[in-house]
Amino acid sequence: MTRYYRPIPIQSSAPALYPGALPLAGGWARFDQVEEITRAGDGIASRLLPVAALPSDVRLRLTAPRQAIAGMSWEAPRLMAVLNVTPDSFSDGGDFAAPEMAAQAARDLMHDGADILDIGGESTRPGAKEVPVDEEIARVLPAVTAAKAAGALISIDTRKAAVGAAALKAGAAILNDVSAMVFDPAMAALAAKTGAPICLMHAQGDPETMQADPRYAHVLLDVYDFLARRIAVAEAAGIARERIIVDPGIGFGKTQAHNLTLLRGLTLFHGLGCPLLLGASRKRFIGAIAGVAEAKARGPGSIAVALAAVTQGVQILRVHDIAETKQALALHMALATDKASLG
């Protein structure tokens, strides 16, 4: 039997009305109840508990402030900008393939308020085929060099240790592996040797086949368990938990129903003790729900998902529309963190 604890965030801008509430991951969100989920085989049961009933180790894991990563602290959500130097990414394929285009995009995204630039040279959209290592390196290095010259904090979006190593040498600071070191186990040794923080994302299958027929016994718990196992692998390789970011992998081997279940239950992942990253921007399920076929027109729906994630204490939002998300986030945080209860 396994127990999981999902904090229920307070939907109020007046935390004084909830004197027993606890900070979620030491951040802006607070909770005074948890859903205790019990799993035994295929059976699931749940009940609501007050935070006073939490085991002490679980309470500490859910409430402790996350340590800074690559100089970033977590007193407010951080924005990770998507910068794909690929010809075939689902939303911006070909937009920034030329080095001068990538350099200008890096400057523009930083001006718009990006905290991190996530540079990728291999599309991981559904149906995408693997890119050879040399070709991926040739795509990303000019963009990493240009972004570094512009003063950006850079994460390299890759499944391959050789690409990650080349990008780190060129100035990237964070590894972002959508396979959580499954595709290339050498990624663990790279992160351990260099000390680079790493983001571990859940995916079921590889990009070419992941959307064929994804199935889970219980998607929220299955994804949590996968990430817990990958954190254990990382720690065994010498990567401290304090240098790990986790991502539930919206759209990577998930149906629309799976995505929605994960988004509703994001607070569960705070139990892993790592900062959370969410990458839902412009994805297909947003278009399906909102009736918007064109990926670049899904900004409003993407912002709605981002704000829902922030309400659950997600620390990093990976988005395409930086300026628009930053504006929405500023208003959301001003409303959600007002300490005055009577105006």
N, C-alpha and C positions, 0 to 999 in steps of 0.2 A: 504494500500500500504506500502510495506517495501523496504527500500533501503539498499544495501550492497556495500562495497567498497573493491575491490581487487587490491592491488598494483601491478604494472607491474615492476619487477626488471630490472635494467640496466644490460645488458649482455656485460659489458666492464670492463677492468682492469684500466681504466683511468677516475676516477670520476671527475677529473678537467674539463673534456669535458662537464659535466652536472652540471653547477653551481647551478641550482635550485633544485637539487635532495635532497631527505630527507633520513635519515637513517631508515631502517626498524627495528622496535623494538629496536632501539638504537644499533644495531649490525653492522656486516660487509656488509650486502646487502643494496643497495640503490634503490630508485625509484623516477621517476619524472612524472609518469602518474598513474592514477588509472582507473580501469573499474568500472563504477557505474552501478550496476545491480538493476533494479526495478522489484519487484514481486507484482502482484495484482491477487489474486486467482491462477489460473493455468497459467496466462500469465507472460512471462519474456521479459524484454527489457534491452538493455545495451548500453552504450556509453563510449568513452574514455574522461577523463578529466585531465587537468593539476593539479599538486598537489596544486597549488594556489587556486583551486576551492573547495578544501575539507572543509567541516564544521570544525570548530575549535576543537570540541570534538572528531571527528573522526581522525583528524590529530594527536591530542595528543595520542590517543589510539594506532595508527599505528606506531608512532615514539618513544614513551617513552621507555627508557631502562627498561628491565624487572629486577625486584629485584632478588638478589641471593636466591637460594633455597638450603637448606642443605649444605651451604658453597660454592655452585657452582655459579660463575658468568658466564656471557654469551658473553664475548668478542670473543669467538671462539666456534665452535660446540663441543658438548660433546658426548662421546661414551658410550652407555649403553650396556653391554654385556649380552647375554642371557645365563642363567644357569638353565636349567630345570632339576629338580630331579624327573622325571616322567618316567614311562616305555613306554609311548605311544605318546610323542610329535612328531609332524610331521617330524622334522629334526634331533633332538638329543635325542629322547626317549631312555632311558636306559643307555645313555652314562655316566651319573653322578649320578646314583641312590644311590650308596654306599657312605657313608660319607667321606671316605678317597679319593674317586674319586672326589667328589665335592670340597673338600678342595684343592686338587692339581689343579683342574680346576680354582678355584678362584685365586690362586697364579699365574697361567699361564696367565689368562686373565688380571690381574692387570699388570703383567710384559709386556704384549703386548700393554698396553696403555688404558685399560678401565677406565673410570671415575666413572662408577656405575656398580654394578652387580645386575641384575634383576633376583631374585630367585623365581621360581614357582614350585608348587607341584601338579597342576591340569592342564592337557592339555586342551587348548581351540581351538585345531585344529577343522576343520569342522567334525562333526559327533561324537565328543568326549562326553562321558557321565560324569555327575557330580560325583565328588569324595567326600566321607563323610568327615566332618570337622576333626574328629580325625585322619583319615588317612592322610589328607593333612598336618595337623600340624606335624605329625610324620615324614613326608617326608622332610619338609622344615627346621625344627629346627636344625638338625645337620649341614645342609649346611649353614644356617645363622650364627650359632655359629662359624663354621670353617672360614667362610669368614670374619666375624668380627675380629677374632683372627689374620687374615692375614692383617688387616688394611683397609678392603674394605668399601666403601660407598655402602650401600645395599638398594635396593628397593624390596618390597615383592609383587609379582604378584599374587593377589588373589581377588576373588569376595566376600570373607566372612570376616566379622568383627572379628570373633573369631580367625581366622588364622592370620589376620593382627595384632591383639593385641598380640598374642603369638610371632610373628616375631619381632614386635617393642620391646617387652620386652627382646628378645634375642640379639638385636643389630641392627635391620633394622632401617632405617631412613625415608623412603619414602613409601607410599602406592601407588600401581599401580593397579587400579580397572578397568578391561576391560568392566565392566557393568555400569561404572559411577554411582555407588551407587544405581542402580536400583535393582539388584539381592538381595542385603542385605542392606536395608535402615539404619541399625545400623552402617554402615561404616561411615556415615556422623558424627554421634555422636563420634565415635572413633577418627576421624581426628580432630574434634573440641576440644575434651577433651585433647588429647595428644599433639596437635600442630604440628602433622606430616604433611608435604606436601603430596598432593594427586594428582595423575594423573587420569583424567577422560577421558575415551575412548568411542567413539561411536561404538555400535554394533546393528545390527538389528536382533532380536531374540537371542536365546542361541546357544552355540556351536553345540549342537546336531542337530539343525534344520536350522541354519542361512543361509546355502547355498542352501536350497531347491528351493526357487524362490524369491530372493530379488528384491524388487521394490521400486522406489522413484518417486516423481513428478519431482524433480530436485535434484540430489544426493548432489551436492556441497552445495546448500542452505539448504537442509533438514538436513544434518549433522551439518552444522553451527548452525542452529536453535536448534537442539537437545542439542548441547554442551552449547549454551547460556542458555538454560533452566536448565541444570544440574549445571552450575556455579551459577545460581540464587538459586537453592536448597541448594547448598553448602554454599553460603553466608548467607542464612536464618538460617542455622544450626550453624553459628558461624565460618565458615572457610573463612579467608580472601582471596580475589582474588590473592593476592601476593603469596599465598602458593599453588596455583593450576596450574597444567600442563594439557594441552589438547592434545588429540591424535585422529585423524579422523578415526582410526580403519580400516586400509587397510586390506582387506580380511575377515572382520567380517560382513557377510551379504551383500557382494558386488560381482557383476560380474566383469569380466575383464574390461569392459567398465566403470563401476562405479569407479574402482580403478584408471584407467587412468585419468578420469575426476578430481578426487580428487587430484591426484599428480600434474596435470597441474595447479590446482587452489589453491595450499597450502597457498599462501600469504593471501587469504581471511581470514584465521583463526587467523592472527595477530590482526584482529579487535576485538578479544575476550580479548585482553590485558594480555594474559598468555604465558609463554614459550610453544613452540610446540614440541611434540615428534612424531617421525615417526617410525613405526615398519613394514617395508616391506621386511625385509631380508629373502631370500630363499623362498618366498611365491609362491604359485601355479601359479599366473599370470605371474611371471617372467619366470618360466619354460615353460609355454604355449607360450609366445611370442618368447623366445629364443630357443625353441625346446630342453629343458633339463629336462628330467624326474626325475633324481635323485636330491633330495633337496640339498644335501651337495655339489653338483657340480654347484650351482647357485650363487656362490660368485661373479663372474664378473658382472652379471646382477644386483645383489643386490647393488654392489658398484656404478654402473651407476645410479640407482635410488637414492641412498644416496647423490651423488654429485648434482643431479638435485634438491633434497630437500634443500641442503645447499645453492644453488644459490637463493633459495626463503627464506632464512633466518631461516630455521628450526634449533632449538637450540639443540635438542637431537636426536641422531640416535640410535635406538635399533637394534643391529646387532649381527650376529653369528661370523663373521670373523673379529675380532678386529684388528689384526696386519695388514692385507691387507687393511682394510678400513682406518686405521690410516695413512698408507703410501700414499694412494690415496688422502686422505683429506689434508695431508701436502702439496702435489704438487698443488692441486686445490686451496687452500687458498693462497699459494705463488703467483700463477698466477692471481687470482681474486682480490687480494687486493693490488697489486703493484700500488703505487701512481704516478709513473713516466709515463707520456704520450708519451714521445719521446724516451724512451730507455736510 
